[in-house]
Amino acid sequence: MKKKMVSLVLIAVMTLTMGACGKKEDAPRYGLVTNTEGIGTESLNAEAWASIQEAAGSEYLYKYYTAEEDTDKGVDEQFDAAADDGTELVFACGVDMESAIFRAQRSHRKTRYVLVDGLPRKDEDDEASFRENTTSIAIATQDEGYIAGYGAVRNGYRKIGFIAGGQNDTNKRYLSGYVQGAEKAATELNLGTGEIKVFAVYAENDELSPLRMTDALVLYKQGVEVIYAVGENVANAVYRAAQSVSKPFIAGGLDMNSLSANCIFSTVNSYKSAVDAALDDFDTEEGLPGGETVYYGAADKAVRIIADYTRLSSFTETDYNGIVRQIMEGSVEVSGDEMTEGTTHVALTITDPPSGMDESTAAAAGLNTTPAADTGTANTASADTTAETENTEEAASEEEGTGEEEYTEEDTGEEEYSEENGENTEEEYTEENTEEEEQ
């Protein structure tokens, strides 16, 4: 009798235990998978982790999973662990996680995935491939461009430039917004048809190079009054060009206000705010859309301006707040579609980058490639660049291409970086998982 009672008790305990495991009542609601670098302090992972902690609060469990080795197998094991734990929503960040998310969304179809600043794809050069359990979140860079174009025209500029590193979706959205913002301001100011001229250049890439300076200097020499420079390295090159001819520029995607008074304002974005918005959407009745990229912008506080309004003559903080309010309320909707033609008030010209010329040729054409000291007079500087041109021609005649080595070494650490990150450790694991991927 005692044995029978003990057996019944054991069966009851096992049943309760199995039921708890089946329901996974202690499963994390949110998870974050990283490579061996972990969360870090100033990274997309850190921003996503901060958002997860805030969203979870004391109500939900959350957990991060860090790979022990930077191989496909090492990272995939962490996605497997998150799924085995029953994690409801799993985040990963950046292009380094694109192929891992591609595999995870197929292996664990009941788990929801969010890829921040990346697209699920099998290999680097492949097209994006979504399943319904995966969402990519990105910045609506068209909103940044819209604010820049609106602010430039509102500030009195009529011939405005645009330079971005590469003709990709992100930069096309920047240009699209830039044209739409310029059109909006021109409409409000009752300007004439085609009165705003936009000259756009898609540079070959976003690299820190004197050739990017040449692109900017050509535009300035042709009468462009201000350039919107998109991308960290392109913006740094345009900054140097603007310094050399005392011209204004607008930084896109990063804050350069403190670096130079020639930067009249910067448009910046926040993936922290984008992740916050995605987590909010996940908790709504409609939920977070799956199988696509969701863009977050000014309406989600993921895009904003950083400005010293003393550098601006007629684009005010009130103007800025007004346009953001219209975007938030929905009375203004900024399209992210590629812009190849102008609008009623804006004539758009997209030109090939003029940086095919070498340094001496650029100098002979009157294009200065030596940055001048920051005078802090971006808004009142003269357009006369004759003196700078003469100085550049003299310097260039002494040695062809002078300045590129010094410029690159001073501002980049690409050599060290490429050595540290150039290893490919995927071969063995790829063969092991071929059958699973095909399934």
C-alpha positions, -999 to 999 in steps of 0.1 A, spaced: 0 0 0 28 24 9 46 15 -24 14 23 -43 10 56 -25 46 66 -33 42 56 -69 11 78 -72 29 107 -56 58 103 -80 35 102 -110 17 134 -98 50 152 -94 63 141 -128 30 152 -144 33 186 -128 69 189 -139 62 179 -174 33 203 -176 55 232 -165 81 223 -191 55 220 -218 41 254 -210 75 269 -204 61 293 -178 96 304 -169 105 311 -206 120 345 -214 97 368 -233 126 386 -249 161 375 -259 191 389 -276 217 368 -295 252 382 -300 285 371 -314 315 368 -291 317 406 -287 286 404 -265 265 434 -256 293 459 -252 287 495 -242 284 515 -274 268 493 -300 236 482 -316 236 453 -292 238 476 -262 209 498 -275 187 467 -282 195 453 -247 186 485 -230 153 485 -248 146 449 -239 153 456 -202 130 486 -202 102 467 -220 105 437 -198 105 456 -165 96 434 -136 68 417 -155 87 396 -180 118 375 -181 146 383 -206 179 368 -215 209 373 -237 229 346 -255 265 352 -265 284 329 -289 315 312 -276 331 313 -310 325 335 -341 315 307 -364 282 298 -380 280 269 -356 289 290 -326 262 316 -333 236 290 -344 239 272 -311 228 304 -293 197 307 -315 190 270 -308 194 277 -270 170 307 -272 144 286 -290 148 257 -266 142 281 -237 109 290 -253 119 327 -259 91 345 -275 108 373 -293 145 370 -302 166 400 -313 199 401 -332 217 431 -346 237 440 -377 248 425 -410 270 400 -392 238 383 -381 220 382 -414 228 346 -424 223 333 -389 188 348 -388 182 333 -422 189 299 -408 172 304 -375 139 315 -390 137 282 -408 149 260 -380 126 275 -353 94 285 -371 75 291 -338 100 317 -326 96 353 -336 128 371 -347 138 408 -351 169 417 -370 180 453 -363 198 470 -392 201 440 -414 181 416 -437 178 378 -435 198 364 -464 217 331 -470 249 347 -481 262 383 -482 254 389 -519 220 372 -519 186 389 -519 167 392 -486 146 361 -478 119 366 -451 97 341 -434 66 353 -416 83 348 -382 110 374 -390 109 412 -390 138 436 -399 137 470 -385 154 500 -401 156 537 -399 134 557 -422 163 577 -436 138 595 -459 127 614 -427 162 626 -421 165 637 -457 132 654 -455 142 675 -426 175 684 -443 159 694 -475 132 714 -458 157 731 -435 181 740 -464 154 757 -484 138 773 -454 173 788 -446 174 805 -479 194 781 -501 182 776 -536 210 755 -551 216 726 -528 238 695 -531 236 659 -519 265 633 -516 261 598 -503 285 568 -502 269 542 -525 236 539 -544 219 516 -519 184 516 -505 193 536 -474 209 564 -494 181 565 -520 157 570 -492 179 599 -479 178 616 -514 140 609 -518 133 626 -485 157 655 -493 138 663 -525 104 660 -508 115 683 -479 128 709 -503 96 708 -522 75 713 -491 95 743 -480 94 758 -516 56 754 -516 53 772 -483 76 800 -496 56 803 -529 88 798 -549 87 794 -587 86 762 -608 120 745 -607 135 773 -586 152 749 -563 181 730 -579 193 698 -563 226 683 -575 230 648 -562 261 625 -563 262 589 -553 299 583 -546 313 549 -553 314 540 -516 315 555 -481 353 558 -477 375 585 -461 393 598 -492 404 630 -508 383 618 -538 352 624 -517 365 659 -511 368 664 -548 332 654 -553 322 681 -528 346 707 -542 332 703 -577 297 710 -564 308 740 -545 327 754 -574 296 749 -596 277 772 -573 261 748 -549 254 767 -516 251 738 -492 258 701 -493 239 673 -474 266 647 -467 253 613 -458 275 586 -442 303 590 -416 333 590 -440 316 610 -468 305 635 -442 341 638 -429 354 643 -464 327 669 -472 335 686 -439 371 690 -450 360 704 -484 336 728 -468 364 740 -444 387 747 -474 363 770 -492 343 783 -461 311 768 -472 282 752 -451 272 716 -451 246 694 -433 257 661 -418 234 631 -423 234 601 -400 258 616 -374 263 647 -353 292 669 -366 280 702 -350 308 702 -324 334 694 -351 329 724 -373 309 756 -374 305 750 -411 281 722 -401 248 742 -399 229 712 -385 230 674 -383 203 649 -388 207 618 -366 190 586 -359 185 563 -329 182 525 -332 174 525 -295 142 544 -303 135 522 -332 137 490 -310 115 507 -284 89 513 -311 92 477 -323 86 464 -288 56 486 -284 42 473 -317 48 438 -306 25 444 -276 -3 459 -296 -34 440 -309 -21 442 -345 13 430 -334 47 435 -351 44 428 -388 63 397 -400 80 388 -432 91 424 -440 112 454 -431 95 479 -408 109 515 -409 109 538 -379 115 575 -383 106 610 -369 71 599 -357 88 573 -335 115 596 -323 140 575 -342 150 605 -363 158 640 -351 179 671 -357 208 685 -337 212 722 -344 228 754 -332 202 778 -345 227 807 -343 243 792 -374 210 794 -393 195 826 -407 159 817 -412 153 780 -404 141 781 -369 134 756 -341 97 764 -345 100 755 -382 116 722 -372 91 713 -345 63 721 -369 74 698 -396 81 669 -371 46 674 -357 31 671 -391 50 639 -397 38 625 -363 2 635 -369 3 620 -404 -6 652 -423 28 648 -440 38 613 -452 74 610 -465 78 584 -492 109 562 -493 105 554 -530 135 561 -551 135 596 -565 149 600 -600 131 631 -612 123 665 -596 90 679 -584 71 710 -592 95 734 -575 126 712 -574 148 703 -604 168 672 -596 201 664 -613 219 631 -604 255 632 -617 283 607 -618 309 613 -591 335 637 -606 363 621 -584 377 600 -613 403 628 -617 435 624 -597 447 650 -572 469 670 -596 441 671 -622 417 683 -595 441 710 -584 446 721 -620 408 724 -623 409 747 -593 397 722 -567 414 727 -533 420 695 -514 437 710 -483 413 719 -455 415 754 -441 412 763 -404 377 764 -390 368 801 -390 333 795 -376 318 817 -404 298 791 -423 267 813 -427 285 844 -439 315 831 -459 322 845 -493 318 823 -524 351 836 -537 376 807 -537 402 822 -560 430 824 -534 424 789 -522 425 776 -558 459 793 -565 474 778 -534 462 743 -543 476 745 -578 510 755 -564 510 726 -539 497 701 -564 524 710 -590 552 699 -565 540 663 -562 511 644 -579 486 630 -555 501 647 -524 481 644 -492 462 611 -497 485 590 -475 486 615 -447 449 620 -448 441 583 -446 465 574 -419 454 602 -397 418 594 -398 413 556 -402 423 524 -386 411 502 -415 444 483 -418 443 469 -383 406 463 -385 408 442 -416 436 420 -402 415 413 -370 383 405 -388 394 389 -421 392 353 -410 366 330 -426 356 301 -403 324 290 -420 336 262 -443 332 231 -420 298 241 -406 283 250 -440 288 214 -452 272 200 -420 240 221 -424 234 219 -461 206 193 -458 189 213 -431 189 245 -451 174 227 -481 146 213 -460 
